[in-house]
Structures are given as C-alpha cells and as structure tokens.
C-alpha cells in the first residue's frame, strides 16, 4: 500500500490541494486521508474512486504499482511509426507519465522529402538533440540546420518540419505539452 500512499501525496500536491480540501471534495474524513497518505490505512475501492474523482485522475493512477526504477529500450526496439511523407521513423521511448506532459522519441531520417508536421496542441514545445548526421528543423520558414550534439527548442503548436541533410541522421525529440 506504500505506492497508493505515494500516489495520493503526488496527485494531491500536483493538484495544489490541502489534506482538508481533498478530504472535503472526496467526502471522507481528513484523518482517513492522512492515514492513507501515511500508508497506515487500508482504503476501500469506493474511497479510492472518490479520491480519484476529487483529484481528476483515473483510478489506475492511484493504484498502479510504481514502474521499475530503470527502464531500458534497446536500439531497434519499441513502437515505431513510419511517415508517409518522408523516410522518417519515430520510435516512442517514453510516453508521458502521470503528472507530466511530455513524450520522448528517437527518430531516424534519410535525405529526401521533408517531414511536415501540423501544429500540435497549444503550448507544445519541441526539444531536439541530434545524435548523428545533419537535420534542418523548426517552424516552417524559420528552420535551422543542426549537427551532432546540437540542441534546439521551438514551438510545436505551429506548422513545422524536419529534413535529413545526411544519410543516417538520428535525433531525440522531446515533445513537452503545457
């Protein structure tokens, strides 16, 4: 039950709620919530549902055991999706965990057509780090050339593009959603 206690504290803190306010919204006693966060209580399903609703999070967010402390995605593994526009493959390395709004991708691109991307949700910022090769990327009309080790951040909520300028171009892309 330690993970439930940690999940409750994390989500309550994320929501900016006091113990009293969360207990009130969930319709439970403040002392009960305090015991749950101290891992000294044994919550019922109904209590967890009420807390999830009050926090605006799914039931699973509060009861799912923590992921292993180390997660490895080997090169060539992970869910990969190819572009129809260009020789461009994105492999999701890490989807956004609870309380965060970001995804991490490893991309492989070859010279040829540029990969045009429609705007993402408002407030999206993209962070790009080139591993190998060269890439021209950024908001349409304001693209910049990047080489190995170069970093760029730019708005992702406007039309933008990626174009490999050298064979074997790879980069890591972090999409941060506000």
MARBA-3410 file (N, C-alpha, C, O; in Angstrom, 1 decimal):
178
0.8,-1.2,0.0,0.0,0.0,0.0,0.8,1.3,0.0,0.3,2.4,-0.1 ~ 2.2,1.1,0.1,3.1,2.3,0.1,2.9,3.1,-1.2,2.9,4.3,-1.2 ~ 2.7,2.4,-2.4,2.6,3.1,-3.6,1.3,3.8,-3.7,1.2,4.9,-4.4 ~ 0.2,3.4,-3.1,-1.0,4.1,-3.1,-0.8,5.4,-2.3,-1.3,6.5,-2.7 ~ -0.2,5.3,-1.1,0.1,6.5,-0.3,1.0,7.5,-1.1,0.6,8.7,-1.1
2.0,7.0,-1.8,2.8,7.9,-2.6,2.0,8.5,-3.7,2.2,9.7,-4.0 ~ 1.2,7.7,-4.4,0.3,8.3,-5.5,-0.6,9.3,-5.0,-0.8,10.4,-5.6 ~ -1.2,9.1,-3.8,-2.1,10.1,-3.3,-1.4,11.4,-3.0,-1.9,12.5,-3.3 ~ -0.2,11.3,-2.3,0.5,12.5,-2.0,0.9,13.3,-3.3,0.8,14.5,-3.4 ~ 1.4,12.5,-4.2,1.9,13.1,-5.5,0.7,13.8,-6.2,0.9,15.0,-6.6
-0.4,13.1,-6.3,-1.5,13.7,-7.1,-2.1,14.9,-6.3,-2.6,15.9,-6.9 ~ -2.2,14.8,-5.0,-2.7,15.9,-4.2,-1.8,17.1,-4.3,-2.3,18.3,-4.5 ~ -0.5,16.9,-4.3,0.4,18.0,-4.4,0.3,18.6,-5.8,0.3,19.8,-6.0 ~ 0.3,17.7,-6.8,0.1,18.2,-8.2,-1.1,19.1,-8.4,-1.1,20.1,-9.1 ~ -2.2,18.7,-7.7,-3.5,19.4,-7.8,-3.5,20.7,-6.9,-4.4,21.5,-7.0
-2.5,20.8,-6.1,-2.4,22.0,-5.2,-3.4,22.0,-4.1,-3.9,23.1,-3.7 ~ -3.8,20.8,-3.6,-4.9,20.7,-2.6,-4.3,20.4,-1.2,-3.3,19.6,-1.1 ~ -4.9,21.0,-0.2,-4.5,20.6,1.2,-5.2,19.3,1.5,-6.1,18.8,0.8 ~ -4.8,18.7,2.6,-5.4,17.4,3.1,-6.9,17.7,3.3,-7.8,16.9,2.9 ~ -7.2,18.8,4.0,-8.6,19.2,4.3,-9.4,19.4,3.1,-10.6,18.9,3.0
-8.9,20.1,2.1,-9.7,20.3,0.9,-10.0,19.0,0.1,-11.1,18.8,-0.4 ~ -8.9,18.2,-0.1,-9.1,16.9,-0.8,-10.1,16.0,0.0,-11.0,15.4,-0.7 ~ -10.0,15.9,1.3,-10.9,15.1,2.0,-12.4,15.6,1.9,-13.3,14.8,1.7 ~ -12.5,16.9,1.9,-13.9,17.5,1.7,-14.4,17.2,0.3,-15.6,16.8,0.2 ~ -13.6,17.4,-0.7,-14.1,17.1,-2.1,-14.4,15.6,-2.3,-15.3,15.3,-3.0
-13.7,14.7,-1.6,-13.9,13.3,-1.8,-15.0,12.8,-0.8,-15.4,11.6,-0.9 ~ -15.4,13.6,0.1,-16.4,13.2,1.1,-15.9,12.1,2.1,-16.6,11.3,2.5 ~ -14.6,12.3,2.5,-14.1,11.4,3.5,-13.5,12.2,4.6,-13.3,13.4,4.5 ~ -13.2,11.6,5.8,-12.6,12.3,6.9,-11.2,12.7,6.6,-10.4,11.9,6.0 ~ -10.7,13.9,7.1,-9.4,14.3,6.9,-8.4,13.3,7.6,-7.3,13.0,7.0
-8.8,12.8,8.7,-8.0,11.8,9.4,-7.8,10.5,8.6,-6.7,9.9,8.6 ~ -8.8,10.1,7.9,-8.7,8.9,7.0,-7.7,9.2,5.9,-6.9,8.4,5.6 ~ -7.8,10.4,5.2,-6.9,10.7,4.2,-5.5,10.8,4.7,-4.5,10.3,4.1 ~ -5.3,11.4,5.9,-4.0,11.5,6.5,-3.4,10.1,6.7,-2.2,9.9,6.5 ~ -4.2,9.1,7.2,-3.7,7.8,7.4,-3.4,7.1,6.1,-2.4,6.4,6.0
-4.2,7.3,5.1,-3.9,6.8,3.7,-2.6,7.3,3.2,-1.8,6.5,2.6 ~ -2.3,8.6,3.3,-1.1,9.1,2.8,0.1,8.7,3.6,1.3,8.7,3.1 ~ -0.1,8.3,4.9,1.0,7.8,5.7,1.1,6.3,5.6,2.0,5.7,6.2 ~ 0.4,5.7,4.7,0.4,4.2,4.4,0.0,3.4,5.6,0.4,2.3,5.7 ~ -0.8,4.0,6.5,-1.3,3.2,7.6,-2.7,2.9,7.5,-3.3,2.3,8.5
-3.4,3.2,6.4,-4.8,2.8,6.2,-4.9,1.8,5.1,-4.0,1.6,4.4 ~ -6.1,1.2,5.1,-6.4,0.2,4.0,-7.6,0.7,3.3,-8.7,0.4,3.7 ~ -7.4,1.5,2.2,-8.6,2.1,1.6,-9.5,1.1,0.8,-9.0,0.1,0.3 ~ -10.8,1.4,0.8,-11.7,0.6,0.0,-11.6,1.1,-1.4,-11.1,2.2,-1.7 ~ -12.2,0.3,-2.3,-12.3,0.7,-3.7,-13.1,2.0,-3.8,-12.7,2.9,-4.6
-14.1,2.1,-3.1,-15.0,3.3,-3.1,-14.2,4.6,-2.7,-14.4,5.6,-3.3 ~ -13.4,4.4,-1.7,-12.6,5.5,-1.2,-11.6,6.0,-2.3,-11.5,7.2,-2.5 ~ -11.0,5.0,-2.9,-10.0,5.4,-3.9,-10.7,6.0,-5.1,-10.2,7.0,-5.7 ~ -11.9,5.5,-5.5,-12.7,6.1,-6.6,-13.0,7.5,-6.3,-12.8,8.4,-7.1 ~ -13.5,7.8,-5.0,-13.8,9.1,-4.6,-12.6,10.1,-4.7,-12.8,11.2,-5.1
-11.5,9.6,-4.2,-10.3,10.4,-4.2,-9.8,10.7,-5.7,-9.4,11.8,-6.0 ~ -9.9,9.7,-6.5,-9.6,9.8,-8.0,-10.5,10.9,-8.6,-10.0,11.8,-9.3 ~ -11.8,10.8,-8.4,-12.7,11.8,-8.9,-12.4,13.2,-8.4,-12.3,14.2,-9.2 ~ -12.1,13.3,-7.1,-11.8,14.6,-6.5,-10.5,15.2,-7.0,-10.3,16.4,-7.1 ~ -9.6,14.3,-7.4,-8.3,14.7,-7.9,-8.3,14.9,-9.4,-7.4,15.5,-10.0
-9.3,14.3,-10.1,-9.4,14.4,-11.6,-8.4,13.5,-12.2,-7.9,13.8,-13.3 ~ -8.2,12.3,-11.6,-7.3,11.3,-12.2,-8.0,10.0,-12.2,-8.9,9.7,-11.5 ~ -7.6,9.1,-13.2,-8.2,7.8,-13.3,-7.8,6.9,-12.0,-6.8,7.2,-11.4 ~ -8.7,6.0,-11.7,-8.5,5.1,-10.6,-7.1,4.4,-10.7,-6.4,4.3,-9.7 ~ -6.7,4.0,-11.9,-5.4,3.3,-12.1,-4.2,4.2,-11.7,-3.2,3.6,-11.2
-4.3,5.5,-11.8,-3.2,6.3,-11.4,-2.9,6.2,-9.9,-1.8,6.3,-9.5 ~ -3.9,5.9,-9.1,-3.7,5.8,-7.7,-3.3,4.4,-7.2,-2.7,4.3,-6.2 ~ -3.7,3.4,-8.0,-3.4,2.0,-7.5,-2.4,1.3,-8.3,-1.9,0.2,-7.8 ~ -1.9,1.8,-9.4,-0.9,1.1,-10.2,0.4,1.1,-9.4,0.9,2.2,-9.1 ~ 1.0,-0.1,-9.3,2.4,-0.1,-8.6,3.4,0.7,-9.4,3.2,0.9,-10.6
4.4,1.2,-8.7,5.4,2.0,-9.5,6.1,1.2,-10.5,6.3,0.0,-10.3 ~ 6.6,1.8,-11.5,7.3,1.2,-12.6,8.7,0.9,-12.0,9.2,1.5,-11.1 ~ 9.4,0.0,-12.6,10.8,-0.3,-12.2,11.6,1.0,-12.3,11.4,1.9,-13.1 ~ 12.6,1.1,-11.4,13.4,2.3,-11.4,14.3,2.5,-12.6,14.7,3.6,-12.9 ~ 14.6,1.4,-13.3,15.4,1.5,-14.5,14.6,0.8,-15.6,14.1,-0.3,-15.5
14.4,1.6,-16.7,13.7,1.0,-17.9,14.6,1.2,-19.1,15.1,2.3,-19.3 ~ 14.8,0.1,-19.8,15.7,0.2,-21.0,14.9,-0.2,-22.2,14.1,-1.1,-22.3 ~ 15.1,0.7,-23.3,14.6,0.4,-24.6,15.8,0.2,-25.5,16.5,1.2,-25.8 ~ 16.1,-1.0,-25.9,17.3,-1.2,-26.8,17.0,-0.7,-28.2,15.9,-0.6,-28.7 ~ 18.2,-0.3,-28.8,18.1,0.2,-30.2,17.3,-0.8,-31.1,17.6,-2.0,-31.0
16.4,-0.3,-31.9,15.6,-1.1,-32.7,14.4,-1.7,-32.1,13.6,-2.4,-32.8 ~ 14.2,-1.5,-30.8,13.0,-2.0,-30.1,12.1,-0.8,-29.8,12.5,0.4,-30.0 ~ 10.9,-1.1,-29.4,9.9,0.0,-29.1,9.0,0.2,-30.2,9.3,-0.2,-31.4 ~ 7.8,0.8,-30.0,6.8,1.0,-31.0,7.3,2.1,-32.0,7.5,3.2,-31.6 ~ 7.5,1.7,-33.3,8.0,2.6,-34.3,6.9,2.9,-35.3,6.1,2.0,-35.7
6.8,4.1,-35.7,5.8,4.5,-36.7,6.5,5.3,-37.8,7.3,6.2,-37.6 ~ 6.3,4.9,-39.1,6.9,5.5,-40.2,6.1,6.6,-40.8,4.8,6.5,-40.7 ~ 6.7,7.6,-41.4,6.0,8.7,-42.0,5.6,8.3,-43.5,6.3,7.5,-44.1 ~ 4.5,8.8,-44.0,4.1,8.6,-45.4,4.8,9.6,-46.2,4.9,9.5,-47.5 ~ 5.3,10.8,-45.7,5.8,11.9,-46.4,7.3,11.7,-46.7,7.8,12.2,-47.8
8.0,11.1,-45.8,9.5,11.1,-45.9,10.0,9.8,-45.3,9.3,9.1,-44.6 ~ 11.3,9.5,-45.6,12.0,8.4,-45.0,12.3,8.8,-43.5,13.4,9.3,-43.2 ~ 11.3,8.6,-42.7,11.3,9.2,-41.3,10.6,8.2,-40.4,9.4,7.9,-40.6 ~ 11.3,7.7,-39.4,10.7,6.7,-38.5,10.8,7.2,-37.0,11.9,7.6,-36.6 ~ 9.7,7.3,-36.3,9.7,7.8,-34.9,9.5,6.6,-34.0,8.5,5.8,-34.2
10.3,6.4,-33.0,10.2,5.3,-32.0,9.9,5.9,-30.7,10.7,6.7,-30.2 ~ 8.7,5.6,-30.1,8.4,6.2,-28.8,9.3,5.5,-27.7,9.2,4.3,-27.6 ~ 10.0,6.3,-27.0,10.9,5.8,-25.9,10.1,5.8,-24.6,10.3,5.0,-23.7 ~ 9.4,6.9,-24.4,8.7,7.1,-23.1,7.5,8.0,-23.3,7.6,9.1,-23.7 ~ 6.3,7.4,-23.0,5.1,8.2,-23.0,5.0,9.0,-21.7,5.7,8.7,-20.7
4.3,10.1,-21.8,4.2,11.0,-20.6,3.6,10.2,-19.4,2.5,9.7,-19.5 ~ 4.3,10.2,-18.3,3.8,9.6,-17.1,2.8,10.5,-16.4,2.7,11.7,-16.7 ~ 2.1,10.0,-15.4,1.2,10.8,-14.6,1.9,12.1,-14.1,3.0,11.9,-13.5 ~ 1.2,13.2,-14.1,1.8,14.4,-13.6,2.7,15.1,-14.5,3.2,16.2,-14.2 ~ 3.1,14.5,-15.6,4.0,15.2,-16.6,3.2,15.2,-17.9,2.3,14.5,-18.2
3.7,16.1,-18.8,3.1,16.2,-20.1,4.2,16.3,-21.2,4.5,17.3,-21.7 ~ 4.8,15.1,-21.4,5.9,15.1,-22.4,6.0,13.6,-22.9,5.7,12.7,-22.2 ~ 6.5,13.5,-24.1,6.8,12.2,-24.7,8.2,12.3,-25.3,8.7,13.4,-25.6 ~ 8.9,11.2,-25.3,10.3,11.2,-25.7,10.4,10.2,-26.9,9.9,9.0,-26.8 ~ 11.0,10.6,-28.0,11.1,9.8,-29.2,12.5,9.7,-29.7,13.3,10.7,-29.5
12.9,8.6,-30.4,14.1,8.5,-31.1,13.7,8.5,-32.6,12.9,7.7,-33.0 ~ 14.3,9.3,-33.4,14.0,9.4,-34.8,15.1,9.1,-35.7,16.3,9.4,-35.4 ~ 14.8,8.5,-36.8,15.8,8.1,-37.8,15.2,8.7,-39.1,14.0,8.6,-39.4 ~ 16.1,9.5,-39.8,15.6,10.1,-41.1,16.7,10.0,-42.1,17.9,10.0,-41.8 ~ 16.3,9.9,-43.4,17.2,9.9,-44.5,16.9,11.1,-45.4,15.8,11.6,-45.5
17.9,11.5,-46.2,17.7,12.6,-47.1,16.6,12.3,-48.1,16.3,11.2,-48.4 ~ 15.9,13.4,-48.5,14.8,13.3,-49.4,13.8,14.3,-49.1,14.1,15.5,-48.7 ~ 12.6,13.9,-49.1,11.5,14.9,-48.8,11.5,15.2,-47.3,11.9,14.5,-46.4 ~ 11.1,16.5,-47.0,11.0,16.9,-45.6,9.7,16.3,-45.0,8.7,16.0,-45.7 ~ 9.7,16.1,-43.7,8.6,15.7,-43.0,7.9,16.9,-42.4,8.4,17.6,-41.5
6.7,17.2,-42.9,5.9,18.4,-42.5,5.0,17.9,-41.4,4.4,16.9,-41.4 ~ 5.0,18.7,-40.3,4.1,18.4,-39.2,3.1,19.5,-38.9,3.4,20.7,-38.9 ~ 1.9,19.1,-38.8,0.8,20.0,-38.4,1.0,20.5,-37.0,1.7,19.8,-36.2 ~ 0.4,21.6,-36.6,0.6,22.1,-35.2,0.0,21.1,-34.2,-1.0,20.5,-34.5 ~ 0.7,20.9,-33.1,0.2,20.1,-32.0,-0.6,20.9,-31.1,-0.9,22.1,-31.4
-1.0,20.4,-29.9,-1.9,21.1,-29.0,-1.2,22.4,-28.6,0.0,22.5,-28.5 ~ -2.0,23.5,-28.3,-1.5,24.8,-27.9,-0.5,24.7,-26.8,-0.8,23.9,-25.8 ~ 0.6,25.4,-26.9,1.6,25.4,-25.8,2.7,24.3,-25.9,3.6,24.3,-25.1 ~ 2.6,23.5,-27.0,3.6,22.4,-27.2,4.9,23.0,-27.5,5.0,23.9,-28.4 ~ 6.0,22.5,-26.9,7.3,22.9,-27.2,8.1,21.6,-27.5,8.0,20.6,-26.8
8.9,21.7,-28.6,9.7,20.5,-29.0,11.1,20.8,-28.7,11.7,21.9,-29.0 ~ 11.8,19.8,-28.2,13.2,19.8,-27.9,13.9,18.8,-28.7,13.5,17.6,-28.7 ~ 14.9,19.1,-29.5,15.6,18.2,-30.4,17.1,18.2,-30.1,17.7,19.2,-30.0 ~ 17.6,17.0,-30.0,19.1,16.8,-29.9,19.5,15.8,-31.0,19.1,14.7,-31.1 ~ 20.5,16.3,-31.8,21.0,15.5,-32.9,22.0,14.5,-32.4,22.9,14.9,-31.7
21.9,13.3,-32.8,22.8,12.2,-32.5,23.9,12.1,-33.6,25.1,12.2,-33.4 ~ 23.3,11.8,-34.8,24.2,11.6,-36.0,23.6,12.3,-37.2,22.4,12.5,-37.3 ~ 24.5,12.6,-38.2,24.0,13.3,-39.4,23.7,14.7,-39.2,24.3,15.4,-38.3 ~ 22.9,15.2,-40.1,22.5,16.7,-40.1,21.0,16.7,-40.3,20.5,15.9,-41.1 ~ 20.4,17.7,-39.7,18.9,17.9,-39.9,18.6,19.3,-40.0,19.2,20.2,-39.3
17.6,19.7,-40.8,17.1,21.0,-40.9,15.7,20.9,-40.3,14.9,20.2,-40.8 ~ 15.5,21.7,-39.2,14.2,21.5,-38.5,13.8,22.9,-37.9,14.5,23.8,-37.7 ~ 12.5,22.9,-37.6,11.9,24.1,-36.9,10.6,24.5,-37.5,10.1,23.9,-38.4 ~ 10.1,25.6,-37.0,8.8,26.2,-37.6,9.0,26.5,-39.1,10.1,27.0,-39.5 ~ 8.0,26.2,-39.9,8.1,26.5,-41.3,8.5,27.9,-41.5,7.8,28.8,-41.0
9.5,28.1,-42.3,10.0,29.4,-42.6,11.1,29.9,-41.7,11.8,30.9,-41.9 ~ 11.3,29.2,-40.6,12.4,29.5,-39.6,13.2,28.3,-39.2,13.8,28.2,-38.1 ~ 13.3,27.4,-40.2,14.1,26.1,-39.9,15.6,26.5,-39.7,16.1,27.5,-40.3 ~ 16.3,25.7,-39.0,17.7,25.8,-38.8,18.4,24.5,-39.0,17.8,23.4,-38.8 ~ 19.7,24.5,-39.4,20.5,23.3,-39.6,21.2,23.0,-38.3,21.7,23.8,-37.6
21.1,21.7,-38.0,21.7,21.2,-36.8,22.6,20.0,-37.1,22.3,19.2,-38.0 ~ 23.7,19.8,-36.3,24.6,18.7,-36.5,24.7,17.9,-35.2,24.1,18.3,-34.2 ~ 25.6,16.9,-35.2,25.7,16.0,-34.0,26.0,16.9,-32.7,26.9,17.7,-32.7 ~ 25.2,16.6,-31.7,25.3,17.2,-30.4,24.6,18.5,-30.3,24.4,19.1,-29.2 ~ 24.1,19.1,-31.4,23.3,20.3,-31.4,22.0,20.1,-30.7,21.4,19.1,-30.9
21.5,21.2,-30.0,20.2,21.2,-29.4,19.4,22.3,-29.9,19.9,23.4,-30.2 ~ 18.1,22.1,-30.0,17.2,23.2,-30.4,15.9,23.0,-29.7,15.4,21.9,-29.5 ~ 15.2,24.1,-29.3,13.8,24.0,-28.9,13.1,25.0,-29.7,13.5,26.1,-30.1 ~ 11.8,24.6,-30.0,11.0,25.5,-30.8,9.5,25.2,-30.5,9.2,24.2,-29.9 ~ 8.6,26.1,-30.9,7.2,25.9,-30.8,6.8,24.7,-31.6,7.2,24.5,-32.8
5.9,23.8,-31.0,5.4,22.7,-31.8,3.9,22.9,-32.1,3.3,22.0,-32.7 ~ 3.4,24.1,-31.7,2.0,24.4,-31.9,1.8,25.2,-33.2,0.7,25.9,-33.3 ~ 2.8,25.2,-34.0,2.7,25.9,-35.3,3.2,24.9,-36.4,3.9,23.9,-36.0 ~ 2.9,25.1,-37.7,3.4,24.1,-38.6,4.9,24.1,-38.6,5.6,25.2,-38.5 ~ 5.5,22.9,-38.6,7.0,22.8,-38.5,7.4,21.6,-39.3,6.6,20.8,-39.8
8.7,21.5,-39.6,9.2,20.4,-40.4,10.6,19.9,-39.9,11.3,20.5,-39.1 ~ 10.9,18.7,-40.5,12.2,18.0,-40.2,12.7,17.5,-41.6,11.9,16.9,-42.3 ~ 13.9,17.8,-41.9,14.5,17.3,-43.1,15.9,16.8,-42.9,16.8,17.6,-42.5 ~ 16.2,15.5,-43.2,17.5,15.0,-43.0,18.4,15.5,-44.1,18.0,15.6,-45.3 ~ 19.6,16.0,-43.8,20.5,16.5,-44.8,21.7,15.5,-45.0,22.5,15.8,-45.9
21.7,14.5,-44.2,22.8,13.5,-44.4,22.2,12.1,-44.1,21.3,11.9,-43.3 ~ 22.8,11.1,-44.8,22.4,9.7,-44.5,22.6,9.3,-43.1,23.6,9.8,-42.5 ~ 21.7,8.5,-42.6,21.9,8.0,-41.2,21.6,9.0,-40.1,22.2,8.9,-39.0 ~ 20.8,10.0,-40.4,20.5,11.1,-39.4,19.6,10.5,-38.3,18.6,9.9,-38.6 ~ 20.0,10.8,-37.1,19.2,10.3,-35.9,19.2,11.5,-34.9,20.1,12.3,-34.8
18.0,11.6,-34.2,17.9,12.6,-33.2,16.9,12.2,-32.2,16.0,11.3,-32.4 ~ 17.0,12.8,-31.0,16.0,12.6,-29.9,15.1,13.8,-29.9,15.6,14.9,-30.0 ~ 13.8,13.5,-29.8,12.8,14.6,-29.8,12.0,14.4,-28.5,11.4,13.4,-28.2 ~ 11.9,15.5,-27.7,11.1,15.5,-26.5,10.0,16.5,-26.8,10.2,17.7,-27.1 ~ 8.7,16.0,-26.8,7.6,16.9,-27.0,7.0,17.2,-25.6,6.5,16.3,-24.9
7.1,18.5,-25.3,6.6,19.0,-24.0,5.2,19.7,-24.2,5.1,20.6,-24.9 ~ 4.2,19.1,-23.6,2.9,19.7,-23.7,2.5,20.5,-22.4,2.6,19.9,-21.3 ~ 2.2,21.7,-22.6,1.9,22.6,-21.5,0.4,22.4,-21.1,-0.1,23.0,-20.1
END
